[in-house]
Amino acid sequence: VQLFRPDETVKFVEPLPVGPGRLHKLFDGWLTKLVPSEVSGLKGYLVGQWSQPGWPHFGSICSGTDIPAAVCEQWWSWAGDFAGDFERLDMRFEHKFSCELDPKKRGFIRSVHPGVGHIFGDVMDLSGQEAWCFKTGGLTPVPACEVVAAGFPCTDVSHLNPHSRTQANRSCVGHSSMRTGGVFGGILDYLRSQDTKPTVLLLENVMGLSAPPKEGGPSNLDIVGLQLAGLGYHLHAWYLTPKMFGVPQCRQRVWMTAIRTDLVQDLVHNLSEVNDILAELTSRITGWSKELKDFQKYTKAKLHKQRKSNKKRGSSNLVSKNQKPQRWVMRTIQKKKPVRVPRAWKEILKAGQSRFVYLQTLTRRKRALLCSAGVKAFPEQGITRVIDISQSPGRSNLVVGYMPCITPKGEKYLTALCRPVLGLECLRIQGLWLDSGDSRVEGMSDSLLKDLAGNAFEQSCFAAVLWCTLVFYSKMHHRRADAHSAGHKSDKPDQAQQQLDDGGRTPIYLNSDPDQDANIISLTMSDSASVKQC
């Protein structure tokens, strides 16, 4: 499976709003990159295909925060305004099911996504006709969906795992072993159990999925493609990061869409053309710019004390108002030997601890890491820096102007605020906009919210993959309509000539579809010249 990396050159200069309405602006911007024939084709595909049974039914596997459900709901709302016929056709987005093993995360899904029809536990249960639903409290049939988003654990193939380079880890998908391979095997079993396969199947995992074994052979990503090919899908994979879509986070991931070959095999010369079309569509929609400070929206309930201290030092945000935009820079803090913290630096830290309670909780390792990262003030003025202090010095990242990759157990230190990034802020960076006063997250711990954010699908990347997949299907739908129309046009002269030879009645088609009787007028002609003149 070839991993495609789109162009990251900035193509969109209009700033995006920060908040729940941001996704609609992304769709508006992406729409401007389609040519008129693609726009009309997309509109026709939405009105025609999505009015069929099962559209727009959505289901998710290893759901976590279920950000894909929120994206699909917003997409459906935007598409309704775009196409204009959804209200007349009485089409509504339906979140049919979520599947999550963790009980706390199932509680989050029930609270944040109250419209979900069913909440299942183990993906292994979805291969049967029925599964236990934690929302209804009983066995229920597993719904069929046309749009499915599926994630599977990354711990066995992640570069942060010291064992990820072993032969066993880099071939776990093929053997359905470990958590990564086992859960993906459950996804395959679910697909096999469906009489009608999902039209849109989207997946995501870490970059380590594409790493081949040291001894040679196919990578886990190659095996994913081979196993999906056995079920009638063609896999296309992207390298995507939220920075491509204006989100200040470095989160490199392998994003995949599985295209049903039975829907496109007679419309493309070969399957490599599918990759070319999807790659070209993606290159059009990347290239947005955004600053981290725009995503830092603090709430009064959580950060009242912090805001008071900010006012004392004359700043209410990550950076001062007069600061120039920082470039997005990342470097790894390389310190193999133990760091000796100077006494003068300890005195500076001690002064900061009297103002910021969080600094009093820093362990010896974290203090040494901050010292080696060059932090010389608490707080730092006029700079936006984020330091991942949950990793060892050799793996910890110091970034300027954006957020390091959000991980479930990660701890990101904000040098301008002398505190870590909160769980709700991590969720906002991932695309789920919740406030601390929101009753849906009341009573949930900050560690749970960070864990949810670290395992979540990032909103903009998922939206981009969904967009490219649907635009691709709309192009295939347009090709099929053109082929159908051309077939009818080539048949009409023969039919007319045959009826003329018989002295009969010649049909003159006003519409490309001859089956529509209302658009057909029958005329009696005595010679071919009259027909040509008509």
Salt bridges, closest charged atoms under 4 A:
ASP7 OD2 - LYS11 NZ 3.83
GLU8 OE2 - ARG5 NH2 2.94
GLU38 OE1 - ARG284 NH1 2.74
GLU38 OE2 - LYS475 NZ 2.87
ASP66 OD2 - HIS95 NE2 3.18
ASP85 OD2 - ARG88 NH2 3.69
ASP90 OD1 - ARG92 NH1 2.38
GLU94 OE2 - HIS57 NE2 3.35
GLU94 OE1 - LYS96 NZ 3.60
ASP189 OD1 - ARG192 NH1 2.80
GLU204 OE2 - ARG253 NE 3.44
ASP262 OD2 - ARG260 NH2 2.87
ASP266 OD2 - ARG480 NH1 3.36
GLU273 OE1 - HIS269 ND1 3.12
GLU273 OE2 - ARG479 NH2 3.03
GLU280 OE2 - ARG284 NE 2.81
GLU291 OE1 - LYS293 NZ 3.76
ASP294 OD2 - LYS290 NZ 3.99
GLU380 OE2 - ARG385 NH2 2.66
ASP388 OD2 - LYS412 NZ 3.93
GLU411 OE1 - LYS366 NZ 2.61
GLU425 OE2 - ARG419 NH2 2.90
ASP435 OD1 - ARG428 NH2 3.69
ASP438 OD2 - ARG440 NH2 2.88
ASP446 OD2 - LYS450 NZ 3.67
ASP451 OD2 - LYS105 NZ 3.78
ASP482 OD2 - HIS478 ND1 3.18
